[in-house]
Amino acid sequence: MKRDSARTSAGTARCSPLPGEIMTGEALKNYVTIKNLTFAVALVQIVWLIWFFYTGIGGGQELVAHVLPIALTLQILFMYQEGYLYKRLPPIANHALVTLYVGICAYSFVYFYFEFERVAIYAQGSFTRGDFILGLLMLLLVMELSRLAHPILFWTNVILIIYTIYGYLSPLDFFWHPGTTFYRVVTSSTIEFSTGIYGLYGQLALTLIAAFLLLAGVANGFEAQRAMINVVRLLAGRSRQLIPQTAVIGSSAIGMISGSGSANAAVVGTITIPLMIRYGVPGTFAAAVETSASMGGLIMPPMMGVGAFLMSEFLGVPYWDVVIRGFALAFVYYVSIGVAVYLLCVRLLPKDPIEKPQVPLYDKVKTVIFFSSVLYLLFLMGYVGKGELLAALYTATFMYVFLVAAYFYFKYVVKDPALAGESL
């Protein structure tokens, strides 16, 4: 009996996890998270894109065939971090659907990794059943993601697809056309590489636009935009009537590297709108100032939104030729906005002086680095004659190196209290 009880005790003790095993399991749970998975996927994408910016190997079509599934995976993971995609479904169903969506992206990546040359060159429009199935899966996935993120865009696409197929039913001659098949809609929207999600817009997004957004990403990582707006606030001095000019100048500066009205408003507006309201600017007027100034980011060189890239592509001219002509238009636009805002502020706001802001030296240094990087980009494209991808890559590296150096100097040499809780 004693021997049996001893064996039982030993077996029970062995069934219990050892301290090292408990620590290993807890460590895995801490590291295997959606956030870390998103970071890993993003790291793969950014390394792939930087390598392409430097070498250009494969061209835009091959790049979009390989990297678009990674980008869609990132979109799915980012949306999933914010909460369940389908609030009315139980958690297990959400997990299963996200896994399915990521699986479709993985399948697309593997499929085009082996079949890209055949589909892009040799198929000549004669696609296999496997090609069609892949195209259908990707079209449905993109449509579903658009339904979750932008319902109006989704329903617009649905109506256009129906009209494309059944245009021959239109009672109006102006809108009549012979229609086409659902098969043609799927293939032209996906695997033909000239139109649709793998077409020109996708290629521009992952090449020229992504290269210039590297600058915005580096600046955002070190909050250089916020620092720049704080420094621009100094230009207003003690004048209440010049406070709204921070939105105009700040939006023009951020527009150089964002190329987006909405992104411009999101970055600048969160700072300038509360600032204007605090100094007596009516809320609707403050929002109108920021909106008009932010929309100028669409025409502000050297980024100029997607319009400049499309003009360069369709006209067959170097991108710099479009940029250099865009400066005149942007100058007229922002001068007009600035003068109009100032004249309205003279009428709306009192003339009494306000306190002069105190801006840390670290913010001033980051602002100098920000504008120096923009000048360096213009120098590379306009004077040296570097291509857009290499110029943007070199400028992002230039900005990153100097921002890291400034960070280490102010954190460990100056020991700035504002950086005490910051990490690289």
Secondary structure, 3 states (H helix, E strand, C coil): CHHHHHHHHHHHHHHCCCHHHHHHHHHHHHHCCHHHHHHHHHHHHHHHHHHHHHHCCCHHHHHHHHHHHHHHHHHHHHHHHCCCCCCCCCHHHHHHHHHHHHHHHHHHHHHHHHHHHHHHHHCCCCCCHHHHHHHHHHHHHHHHHHHHHCHHHHHHHHHHHHHHHCHHHCCCHHHCCCCCCHHHHHHHHCCCCCCHHHCHHHHHHHHHHHHHHHHHHHHHHCCHHHHHHHHHHHHHCCCHHHCCHHHHHHHHHHHHHHCCHHHHHHHHHHHHHHHHHHCCCCHHHHHHHHHHHHHHHHHCCCCCHHHHHHHHHHHCCCHHHHHHHHHHHHHHHHHHHHHHHHHHHHHHCCCCCCCCCCCCHHHHHHHHHHHHHHHHHHHHHHHHCCCHHHHHHHHHHHHHHHHHHHHHHHHHHCCCHHHCCCCC
